[in-house]
Amino acid sequence: MDSKADSAFMRQFAGVIAGFMVLTVALIFLARYIQPDPTGDANPSQGLMAEKRIAPVGSVRSGEAGAAALAEAQAAIADATPTGDVVVDGAQVYGGLCMTCHDSGVAGAPIKGSDLMKEREAAKGLDGLVASAISGINTMPARGGNPSLTDEQIQAAVEFMLQ
């Protein structure tokens, strides 16, 4: 009895699988009939937009072309570099970045006008404090984290902090 039931189940199961296979083939032919050319673009601008999105960001220039491009870039930088006198205002420099740490004493930074600041001035002198500000000290980065500051601007900021 069990072998008859197993045999009937296998026939039914094989019939269901065969039915699914026929349905799959029919759906494939129906899809081909509805959309005969799946590679053609209905909208040509979609292809252009896709190429624009995957375009390389930059390129490598070597040889004469690279040297010419480098010279052009250096000339543009030289033209963009400001010439003339740089404004040296200690309050403005201090307010730009220094106050972030030195107003609240973050990471042990001496607070502007505090006794700790005066002790450090007595120990190092103005030149020593300026040298520390230029090269960085403890957790303070060189030039206070702004590499575009000149030595004169840093000295003005240190003098402002000592007031």
Secondary structure as GFF3:
##gff-version 3
##sequence-region A 1 163
A	DSSP	alpha_helix	2	34	.	.	.	ID=ss1
A	DSSP	alpha_helix	44	53	.	.	.	ID=ss2
A	DSSP	alpha_helix	63	80	.	.	.	ID=ss3
A	DSSP	alpha_helix	90	93	.	.	.	ID=ss4
A	DSSP	pi_helix	94	98	.	.	.	ID=ss5
A	DSSP	alpha_helix	99	102	.	.	.	ID=ss6
A	DSSP	three_ten_helix	106	108	.	.	.	ID=ss7
A	DSSP	alpha_helix	115	135	.	.	.	ID=ss8
A	DSSP	three_ten_helix	142	145	.	.	.	ID=ss9
A	DSSP	alpha_helix	151	162	.	.	.	ID=ss10
###
